[in-house]
């Protein structure tokens, strides 16, 4: 079932285009990562999906019905969707009162409120904080209480803006695990924004990329900073993140030296089981860390010292059947690599 369907949706501020999305469908019960640089339109899209902002033009369907952006029509829809800010605001009274507020507004009976609050606090591992003052919580604890507060309302969709941006590494892992658990046990659709490709690869079933308000290919993820060092007249070393390097031809690099950026076309990368690579090309070994379906292809993320996205045709994937944690080799065709300053 489609939870959202977008067609020809635009959003402008002061005649400046912010979003321009031809078509997008989001399936219920899935996790979507929304990547893109600052100013790409990620938060604007999140606010439109949360019925907090209105598109300038176009159509948005929610659960199979067209959305009418009129206040009386939006109120019931907002009960089905919760927007979670990266810096959630809690009332200064107790954790219990924070979770109870939305339930009281919805006229849930007291005994049922108590049951729901106990259940969601247990789910986010914060049961012992039930009567604690909310203003005493750490950043990570605040995020978990915000998740519990949202869960208490039994929404169909979570929209999370940079869910791990304001917490330490330990709490980042806890929040990622919680989002996975919420999706698996409650079947809640989750859409989250992030700049972190590793987070997107590890959490999302599907990755979407916005650039200048438009959806672009996930090949965005194969753009890396690099350093070019000539070795001889014919070849140069291209140093990549994770102490990894590949050899490029001098013809390919031209006059580029020093720091640059490199794009590797994910459709021009061959993947092989094990560590051996037949034939020519730039060869790297690594482990599969993520597998996601994308239409007729399978998006395969391989940790080769950095996260490299390989788009496999379905028949190729079926013949190899790589699994998470499997050791694989990749061969990068020379014409798959593009350098830019």
Secondary structure, DSSP 8 states (H G I E B T S, - for coil): -EEEEEEEEEEEETTEEEEEEEEEEEETT-EEEEE--TTSSHHHHHHHHTTSS--SEEEEEETTEE---SHHHHHHHHTTEEEE-TT----SSBHHHHHHHHHHHTT--HHHHHHHHHHHHHHTT-GGGTTSBGGG--HHHHHHHHHHHHHTTT-SEEEEESTTTTS-HHHHHHHHHHHHHHHHHH--EEEEEES-HHHHHHH-SEEEEEETTEEE-GGGGGEEEEEEEE-SSSEEEEEETTTEEEEEEHHHHTT--EEEEEEE-GGGEEEEESS---SSSEEEEEEEEEEEEETTEEEEEEESSSEEEEEEEHHHHHHH---TT-EEEEEE-GGGEEEE-
